[in-house]
Amino acid sequence: MNIARIAIVRLSALGDIINSAVVLQFVRRHHPEARIDWITESQFAPMLQGHPELEKVHGIPLKQLKREKRFALLRDTVRDLRALGPYDVIIDMQGLLKSALVARLLGPNVHGFDAASAREGAAALFYRTKSRIPYEANIIRRNCDIVAEALGFTVSDAELLAKAPALPVGPRPDFLDDTPYIAVVVGASWPSKCYPPAQLAAVCDALPLPCILVWGSENERMDAEAIAAESSNARVAPKIGLPALRDLIGHAALTVGGDTGPTHLAWALNRPSVVLYGPTTPRMMFETPQNVALESDSVVDILRIDKTDMSIGTIPPESVIQKAKELL
């Protein structure tokens, strides 16, 4: 299959973009001469900047469009998308109406999930070719399989286990010295995916390396400060951007946190991690000997997630500590 230009559409969210980036090395392996562009929401574009396999990362100001609803901004966004092509293959990895529309604006040769396996079935109306990959399948496998089928190759579990880091890593952030450390991710997109601060403080106290508390929002910063006040082994990271977050996780001896993008960075970067699950399941990661999941006892229906399920707090700190020490 002779393919010169490929566009990947994965607009959001941060964790999904991180878990999608692994596909790039397999695309390059099978299409070494192809130009690969990635279209995403503007606020997430810095996570992909500098990727050696990408020719261009194009950010779309979707939040600004929703907030301002200005025709001129919409017109300019559509114009810019149409000017990116032509592409031989456009792959919508997201399966939403918004991502399907963006993909179709890039050109006609769009591949995506069929109506039975897309998150929003109507998105399939915008695709020329389609794959049936069950929505409840492992998310990493879904990412690899949709791209591989579009481009005429396969990715095995053995290849995933032997993957290269999925994103580039720079030097340690300036606020860190040469001391080994553990990254502890405080927040997540839902409160029910966050391990309780008092229990995180107990975990930090028992670990043999200093813990750097990673946060994003103001509420998460307040939680991080509360943890640091309870644990002499934890300190709060300053506010950092996505490239510095990537570097912080990339140099950590271990990352501990809930089902959220910064925690999943550890897997993407081939670094050890303990991922805690309450309302979701390890479907959201590809477990390896150094990337392990600890689950609550909740019975989770992945097709009907209960965002009010606070069962993550029932995971004993002792279990997290034991698993973390095994991986260090």
NORBEL-V668538 format. One record per pair of residues at least 24 apart in sequence whose C-alpha atoms are under 6 Angstrom apart, sorted by the first residue. I is the first residue (numbers start at 1). GAP is how many residues later the second one is. Records with the same first field share a line. If there is no record, write none. Layout:
# NORBEL-V668538
I->GAP, GAP
This chain:
# NORBEL-V668538
4->30
5->29, 30, 82, 83
6->30, 81, 83, 84
7->29, 30, 31, 83
8->30, 82, 83
9->29, 30, 83
10->30, 83, 84
11->29, 30
14->247
15->245, 246
20->123
21->145
22->144
23->121
47->195, 196
51->117
81->25
82->24
95->24
96->24, 27
97->26
100->26
138->145
139->144, 145
165->103, 104, 105
166->102, 103
169->78
170->77
172->75
173->71
181->28, 29, 30, 71, 72
182->29, 70, 71, 72, 73
183->28, 29, 72
184->28, 29, 30, 71, 72, 73
185->29, 72
186->28, 29
187->33
188->72
192->117, 118
193->65
194->64
195->118
197->30
201->26, 30
203->114, 118
204->29
205->26, 28
212->24, 25
213->24
277->35
278->33, 34
279->30
